[in-house]
Amino acid sequence: MRASHRGFTLVELVVAMAVTVIVLAAAMTVVRAQQKAYHDGEKLRGAQGSGRRALLAMEEALPRAGYGLDASLALDLVPWYGGPCPAELAPCPRDSTTNSDELVFYARDPQYWVDPADNTVAPAGHAWKVTAVSDTTLELAGRAGDVFRKGQIFQLVCPDAKFTYVTSDQKVDPLAADGAVTIQLLSEDTGDPSNPFRRQDVATAPGSCFGGGIARAFLIDRYRFHVRPFPVGGGAGATEYDPFLMLDQGVDRNDDNIVNGADEQVIAEGIELLQVSYIFNGGSTIATAAGENPGTAITFAAAAPSAATTAADTITTTLFPGGAPQPGQSVYGASSFYGYTFGPPPDPVRLTNDQANIQAVHVAVLARSATPDRQGAVGLNPGFRLLNLDTLPAWITGYAAARGGSDGYQRVVLEATVNLPNMANRAMTYF
């Protein structure tokens, strides 16, 4: 029997090659899709990590708000402190429907020890005896190693619970030995006289107890969380930014005797927006939160607690008169030592939108990936909403618009609600 020598025909070869090309093309498409999905997922995980870092920092710090302070001074909504403001977010309001919010609050530094029963015993840690106060200086019984920076707030408290606040204007280098230390103060005359943290006039008023060596001084820490965009390039007539969540504490951290953006601390990269709403202790008599209705900005109105209302999206801010104290009176009297009762029955003044009634803060962040996919088609949703923000700021949308509506970044929203336990206290901790 003769063996067959028949091979493949040209048509069969062409068909086989075509099938192979189709299979390889399909396989490459699948591989590319998997690679893109992996890289997109990696970018999304990076954005989620940045958002978590931002939220964790605020969740860790916020419960301190109001510690050692009257609750009406815990949150800075007026604002009393402006801080370095990025041009892209100017004028840097506490609440905005078209840009990032700011979150600013105060707390006493807890690293101290005092004898609550005997004010003749010298404090330890971040607390000192006050030996003298003038319009321009604060004198403390210092200890070796003490350092006081420009911008530091001091709370001065007397045994009879009278108190006031002053702010340093100049760094004091580490003390070589125990002894009196003199701190230059920011004058209230050069700033807003209604700022409660620049009121040495209370300490120097006739009959005050702050200059007799019996008052104590405590450090007050400021926390200002805000977004700062850093320009990193651009093209097509638009600027690209690398945004960060920053913490500004209002003190000269780098010792150049200037409080500015160089003193801020980086909290998390890729945070484009911070939005904040405030939740009240008000039950059914008041809207549960201010700052969550899209397109409706919070109205901040200064008034005494008795004049507070239940209007939605309104916060009655602390009334702090700017005039010098009269004999036997305190400039803090209009709002301090707010009557805190949860009932039953609750004090009616506790069921209003006074800022001392804020019991929790709702924070939300828009976080993006560290790097973009320049070939991707990740577009910005023009209908994006985040709490009461309903319009994306131009510094975010401008670069994407210049690239045809897509900047290639992956984005994610993360939110948290943080209770403020110190807002339920009637008054400050031991003087």
C-alpha positions as CSV (number, residue, x, y, z in Angstrom):
1,M,0.0,0.0,0.0
2,R,1.4,3.4,-1.0
3,A,1.8,6.0,1.8
4,S,0.0,9.4,1.4
5,H,2.2,12.4,1.1
6,R,-0.6,15.0,1.1
7,G,0.2,18.2,3.2
8,F,-1.8,21.3,4.1
9,T,-3.2,23.3,1.4
10,L,-2.7,27.1,1.3
11,V,-6.3,27.6,2.2
12,E,-5.9,25.5,5.3
13,L,-2.8,27.4,6.3
14,V,-4.5,30.7,5.9
15,V,-7.5,29.6,7.9
16,A,-5.2,28.2,10.7
17,M,-3.2,31.4,10.8
18,A,-6.4,33.5,10.9
19,V,-7.8,31.4,13.8
20,T,-4.4,31.8,15.6
21,V,-4.4,35.6,15.2
22,I,-8.0,35.8,16.4
23,V,-7.2,33.7,19.5
24,L,-4.0,35.7,20.3
25,A,-5.8,39.0,19.8
26,A,-8.6,37.9,22.2
27,A,-6.0,36.7,24.7
28,M,-4.1,40.0,24.5
29,T,-7.4,41.9,24.9
30,V,-8.1,39.9,28.0
31,V,-4.6,40.4,29.4
32,R,-4.8,44.2,28.7
33,A,-8.2,44.4,30.4
34,Q,-6.9,42.5,33.4
35,Q,-3.8,44.7,33.6
36,K,-6.0,47.8,33.4
37,A,-8.3,46.4,36.0
38,Y,-5.4,45.7,38.3
39,H,-3.8,49.1,37.9
40,D,-7.2,50.8,38.3
41,G,-7.8,48.8,41.4
42,E,-4.3,49.7,42.7
43,K,-5.0,53.4,42.2
44,L,-8.4,53.0,43.8
45,R,-6.8,51.3,46.8
46,G,-4.3,54.1,47.0
47,A,-7.1,56.6,47.1
48,Q,-9.0,54.6,49.8
49,G,-5.8,54.5,51.8
50,S,-5.3,58.3,51.6
51,G,-9.0,58.8,52.6
52,R,-8.7,56.5,55.6
53,R,-5.5,58.3,56.8
54,A,-7.4,61.6,56.6
55,L,-10.4,60.3,58.4
56,L,-8.3,58.5,61.1
57,A,-6.4,61.8,61.9
58,M,-9.7,63.7,62.3
59,E,-11.3,60.8,64.2
60,E,-8.4,60.7,66.6
61,A,-8.3,64.5,67.2
62,L,-11.9,65.5,67.2
63,P,-12.9,63.8,70.5
64,R,-10.5,66.2,72.2
65,A,-12.6,69.2,71.1
66,G,-13.6,71.2,74.2
67,Y,-11.5,69.4,76.7
68,G,-10.7,71.8,79.5
69,L,-12.7,74.5,77.8
70,D,-16.3,75.8,78.0
71,A,-18.2,74.1,75.2
72,S,-19.1,77.4,73.6
73,L,-15.4,78.0,72.8
74,A,-14.6,74.5,71.6
75,L,-15.4,75.0,67.9
76,D,-14.2,77.9,65.9
77,L,-17.0,78.8,63.5
78,V,-16.8,82.7,63.5
79,P,-13.9,82.4,62.6
80,W,-11.6,83.6,65.4
81,Y,-8.6,82.1,63.6
82,G,-8.1,82.5,59.8
83,G,-4.8,80.7,59.2
84,P,-2.7,80.5,56.0
85,C,-5.3,80.4,53.2
86,P,-4.4,78.7,49.8
87,A,-5.4,81.0,46.9
88,E,-7.4,78.2,45.2
89,L,-9.7,78.0,48.3
90,A,-9.9,81.7,49.1
91,P,-11.5,83.1,51.2
92,C,-11.2,79.7,53.1
93,P,-14.6,79.7,54.8
94,R,-15.6,77.2,57.5
95,D,-18.5,76.0,55.2
96,S,-18.8,76.2,51.4
97,T,-21.1,74.7,48.8
98,T,-18.5,75.3,46.0
99,N,-15.2,74.3,47.6
100,S,-13.6,72.5,50.5
101,D,-14.7,73.3,54.1
102,E,-12.4,73.9,57.1
103,L,-12.6,72.1,60.5
104,V,-11.2,74.2,63.4
105,F,-11.5,73.4,67.1
106,Y,-9.6,73.8,70.4
107,A,-8.7,71.6,73.4
108,R,-6.5,71.9,76.5
109,D,-3.3,70.0,76.3
110,P,-3.8,67.1,78.7
111,Q,-0.1,66.6,79.5
112,Y,-0.1,68.1,82.9
113,W,-0.6,67.5,86.6
114,V,-2.1,69.8,89.2
115,D,-3.3,69.4,92.8
116,P,-7.0,70.2,92.6
117,A,-7.2,70.9,96.3
118,D,-4.0,73.0,96.9
119,N,-3.1,75.7,94.5
120,T,0.2,76.4,96.4
121,V,1.6,73.1,95.0
122,A,3.5,73.8,91.7
123,P,1.9,72.2,88.6
124,A,3.9,69.7,86.5
125,G,4.0,69.1,82.7
126,H,2.2,71.6,80.5
127,A,0.9,73.7,83.3
128,W,2.5,76.6,85.2
129,K,1.9,79.1,87.9
130,V,1.1,82.6,86.6
131,T,3.2,85.2,88.3
132,A,2.2,88.4,86.4
133,V,0.2,89.5,83.4
134,S,0.3,92.9,81.6
135,D,-1.2,94.2,78.3
136,T,1.9,92.9,76.5
137,T,3.4,90.1,78.5
138,L,2.7,86.9,80.5
139,E,5.1,85.8,83.2
140,L,5.2,82.2,84.3
141,A,7.1,80.2,86.9
142,G,9.1,78.3,84.2
143,R,11.0,75.0,84.4
144,A,14.2,73.9,82.8
145,G,13.6,72.8,79.2
146,D,10.3,74.7,78.7
147,V,9.8,76.0,75.2
148,F,7.0,78.4,74.2
149,R,6.4,79.1,70.5
150,K,4.9,82.1,68.7
151,G,1.1,81.6,68.2
152,Q,0.7,79.4,71.3
153,I,-2.6,80.0,73.2
154,F,-2.6,80.0,77.0
155,Q,-5.6,79.5,79.2
156,L,-5.3,81.4,82.5
157,V,-7.5,80.1,85.3
158,C,-8.1,81.3,88.9
159,P,-9.2,79.2,91.9
160,D,-12.7,80.9,91.8
161,A,-13.1,79.6,88.1
162,K,-12.5,83.0,86.5
163,F,-10.5,82.5,83.3
164,T,-9.2,84.2,80.2
165,Y,-6.9,83.4,77.3
166,V,-3.8,85.0,75.8
167,T,-1.6,84.2,72.7
168,S,2.1,84.4,72.5
169,D,3.8,86.7,69.9
170,Q,7.4,85.5,70.1
171,K,9.3,82.2,70.7
172,V,10.9,81.6,74.1
173,D,14.0,79.4,73.7
174,P,14.4,76.4,76.0
175,L,15.0,77.5,79.6
176,A,18.3,76.5,81.0
177,A,17.0,76.4,84.6
178,D,13.9,76.9,86.7
179,G,12.8,80.5,87.0
180,A,10.5,83.3,85.8
181,V,9.9,83.4,82.1
182,T,8.4,86.3,80.2
183,I,6.3,85.7,77.1
184,Q,5.5,88.5,74.7
185,L,1.7,88.5,73.8
186,L,-0.3,89.3,70.7
187,S,-2.2,92.5,71.5
188,E,-5.9,92.4,71.1
189,D,-5.7,95.9,69.7
190,T,-3.9,94.7,66.6
191,G,-6.5,92.0,65.9
192,D,-10.2,91.4,66.3
193,P,-11.1,92.6,69.9
194,S,-13.8,89.9,69.9
195,N,-11.3,87.1,69.6
196,P,-11.6,85.2,72.9
197,F,-8.0,83.9,72.8
198,R,-6.4,87.4,72.9
199,R,-7.9,88.9,76.0
200,Q,-5.1,89.9,78.5
201,D,-7.3,92.9,79.3
202,V,-9.5,90.5,81.4
203,A,-6.4,89.5,83.4
204,T,-5.4,93.1,84.0
205,A,-8.8,94.4,84.9
206,P,-9.2,95.9,88.4
207,G,-9.7,93.2,91.1
208,S,-8.6,90.3,88.9
209,C,-6.9,87.3,90.4
210,F,-4.4,86.6,87.6
211,G,-1.4,88.6,88.9
212,G,-1.2,87.3,92.5
213,G,0.7,84.0,91.9
214,I,-2.4,81.9,92.5
215,A,-3.6,81.5,88.9
216,R,-2.5,78.6,86.6
217,A,-1.7,78.6,82.9
218,F,-2.5,75.7,80.6
219,L,-1.7,75.2,76.9
220,I,-4.6,75.3,74.5
221,D,-4.0,73.3,71.3
222,R,-5.6,74.5,68.0
223,Y,-6.6,72.1,65.3
224,R,-7.3,73.4,61.8
225,F,-7.8,70.7,59.2
226,H,-8.0,72.0,55.6
227,V,-7.1,71.1,52.0
228,R,-4.1,72.7,50.4
229,P,-3.5,72.1,46.6
230,F,0.1,72.3,45.4
231,P,0.6,73.0,41.7
232,V,2.7,70.3,40.0
233,G,2.5,71.1,36.3
234,G,-0.2,71.6,33.7
235,G,-0.9,72.0,30.1
236,A,-3.5,73.3,27.6
237,G,-3.8,76.5,29.7
238,A,-4.7,74.7,33.0
239,T,-2.8,73.9,36.2
240,E,-2.6,70.4,37.7
241,Y,-2.5,70.1,41.5
242,D,-1.5,67.6,44.0
243,P,-3.8,68.2,47.0
244,F,-3.1,67.4,50.6
245,L,-5.1,67.4,53.8
246,M,-3.1,69.6,56.2
247,L,-3.1,70.3,59.9
248,D,-2.4,73.9,60.9
249,Q,-2.1,74.4,64.7
250,G,-1.3,78.1,64.4
251,V,2.1,77.9,66.0
252,D,5.6,78.6,64.6
253,R,6.8,75.0,64.3
254,N,9.9,75.8,62.2
255,D,11.1,78.6,64.5
256,D,11.4,81.3,61.9
257,N,9.1,83.6,64.0
258,I,6.4,83.6,61.3
259,V,3.2,81.5,61.4
260,N,2.5,80.5,57.8
261,G,1.9,77.5,55.6
262,A,5.5,76.2,56.2
263,D,4.4,75.4,59.7
264,E,1.6,73.1,58.6
265,Q,1.7,69.3,58.9
266,V,0.9,66.9,56.1
267,I,-1.9,64.5,57.1
268,A,-2.8,62.7,53.8
269,E,-2.0,63.1,50.1
270,G,-4.7,63.2,47.4
271,I,-7.5,64.8,49.5
272,E,-9.3,67.1,47.1
273,L,-12.3,68.0,49.3
274,L,-13.2,68.1,53.0
275,Q,-16.8,68.6,53.9
276,V,-18.1,69.1,57.4
277,S,-21.6,69.1,59.0
278,Y,-22.6,69.6,62.6
279,I,-25.0,67.4,64.5
280,F,-27.0,68.9,67.4
281,N,-28.4,67.7,70.7
282,G,-31.9,68.7,69.8
283,G,-34.2,65.7,69.3
284,S,-37.2,66.3,67.1
285,T,-37.3,70.1,67.8
286,I,-34.4,71.0,65.5
287,A,-32.9,69.7,62.3
288,T,-30.5,67.0,63.2
289,A,-27.5,68.5,61.3
290,A,-26.4,71.7,59.7
291,G,-24.4,71.5,56.4
292,E,-25.9,68.4,54.7
293,N,-28.5,69.9,52.3
294,P,-26.9,70.2,48.8
295,G,-26.5,73.8,47.7
296,T,-27.5,75.2,51.1
297,A,-24.6,76.8,53.0
298,I,-24.6,77.0,56.8
299,T,-25.7,80.4,58.2
300,F,-23.5,81.5,61.1
301,A,-25.1,84.1,63.3
302,A,-23.6,85.4,66.6
303,A,-26.1,85.7,69.5
304,A,-26.5,84.9,73.1
305,P,-27.7,81.3,73.9
306,S,-31.1,82.6,74.8
307,A,-31.5,84.0,71.3
308,A,-30.6,80.7,69.6
309,T,-33.3,79.2,67.3
310,T,-34.2,75.9,65.7
311,A,-33.8,77.1,62.1
312,A,-32.4,74.5,59.7
313,D,-28.8,74.9,58.4
314,T,-28.2,77.7,60.9
315,I,-25.7,77.7,63.8
316,T,-25.9,80.4,66.5
317,T,-22.3,81.1,67.2
318,T,-20.8,82.3,70.5
319,L,-21.5,85.9,71.3
320,F,-18.2,87.3,72.5
321,P,-18.3,91.1,73.1
322,G,-15.2,93.0,72.2
323,G,-15.4,95.6,74.9
324,A,-13.2,95.7,78.0
325,P,-14.7,94.0,81.1
326,Q,-16.5,96.1,83.6
327,P,-15.7,95.7,87.3
328,G,-17.1,92.4,88.6
329,Q,-18.0,91.2,85.1
330,S,-16.5,88.9,82.5
331,V,-16.4,89.3,78.8
332,Y,-17.0,85.6,78.6
333,G,-20.2,85.9,80.5
334,A,-22.5,86.0,77.5
335,S,-21.8,82.4,76.6
336,S,-19.6,80.7,79.2
337,F,-20.7,78.0,81.6
338,Y,-23.6,77.2,79.4
339,G,-26.4,75.3,81.2
340,Y,-25.9,71.7,80.3
341,T,-28.8,69.4,81.1
342,F,-29.9,66.4,79.2
343,G,-33.0,65.9,81.3
344,P,-35.5,64.9,82.0
345,P,-36.8,67.4,81.3
346,P,-34.1,69.0,79.0
347,D,-33.4,72.7,79.4
348,P,-35.1,74.4,76.4
349,V,-31.9,76.3,75.6
350,R,-30.3,72.9,75.0
351,L,-32.7,72.1,72.2
352,T,-31.5,74.9,69.9
353,N,-28.8,75.4,67.2
354,D,-26.4,77.2,69.6
355,Q,-22.9,75.9,68.8
356,A,-22.5,74.7,72.4
357,N,-25.2,72.1,71.6
358,I,-23.2,70.4,68.8
359,Q,-22.7,66.8,69.9
360,A,-21.1,65.3,66.9
361,V,-19.3,66.2,63.7
362,H,-19.9,64.5,60.3
363,V,-16.8,64.6,58.1
364,A,-16.5,63.5,54.5
365,V,-13.5,63.5,52.2
366,L,-13.0,63.1,48.4
367,A,-9.8,61.3,47.9
368,R,-8.0,60.5,44.6
369,S,-5.2,58.3,43.5
370,A,-1.6,59.5,43.7
371,T,-1.1,59.0,39.9
372,P,-3.5,59.2,37.0
373,D,-4.1,56.9,34.1
374,R,-3.4,59.2,31.2
375,Q,-4.9,56.7,28.7
376,G,-7.9,56.1,30.8
377,A,-11.4,57.7,30.5
378,V,-12.1,58.5,34.1
379,G,-14.4,61.5,33.9
380,L,-15.5,63.9,36.6
381,N,-19.2,63.6,37.3
382,P,-20.7,67.1,36.9
383,G,-23.5,66.1,39.2
384,F,-21.2,65.2,42.1
385,R,-22.5,66.0,45.6
386,L,-20.8,65.8,49.0
387,L,-22.9,66.9,52.0
388,N,-23.9,70.4,51.1
389,L,-21.3,70.9,48.3
390,D,-23.0,70.8,44.9
391,T,-20.4,72.5,42.7
392,L,-16.9,71.2,42.1
393,P,-14.3,73.9,42.5
394,A,-12.5,75.2,39.3
395,W,-9.1,74.2,40.6
396,I,-10.2,70.5,40.3
397,T,-12.3,70.7,37.1
398,G,-10.1,73.1,35.2
399,Y,-7.3,70.6,34.4
400,A,-9.8,67.8,33.5
401,A,-11.7,70.2,31.2
402,A,-8.5,71.1,29.4
403,R,-7.9,67.4,28.8
404,G,-11.4,66.8,27.4
405,G,-13.2,66.2,30.6
406,S,-11.0,63.4,32.1
407,D,-7.8,63.7,34.2
408,G,-7.4,60.0,34.7
409,Y,-7.6,59.9,38.5
410,Q,-9.5,57.3,40.5
411,R,-11.6,58.9,43.2
412,V,-13.4,57.6,46.3
413,V,-15.6,59.2,49.0
414,L,-15.2,58.2,52.7
415,E,-17.2,59.5,55.6
416,A,-17.3,59.3,59.4
417,T,-19.4,60.7,62.2
418,V,-17.4,61.6,65.4
419,N,-19.0,62.2,68.8
420,L,-17.7,65.1,70.9
421,P,-17.8,63.8,74.5
422,N,-16.4,67.0,76.0
423,M,-19.4,69.1,74.7
424,A,-21.5,67.4,77.3
425,N,-19.4,68.8,80.2
426,R,-20.8,71.7,82.2
427,A,-17.5,73.5,82.7
428,M,-13.7,73.1,82.5
429,T,-11.6,70.6,84.3
430,Y,-9.6,71.5,87.4
431,F,-8.3,75.0,87.3
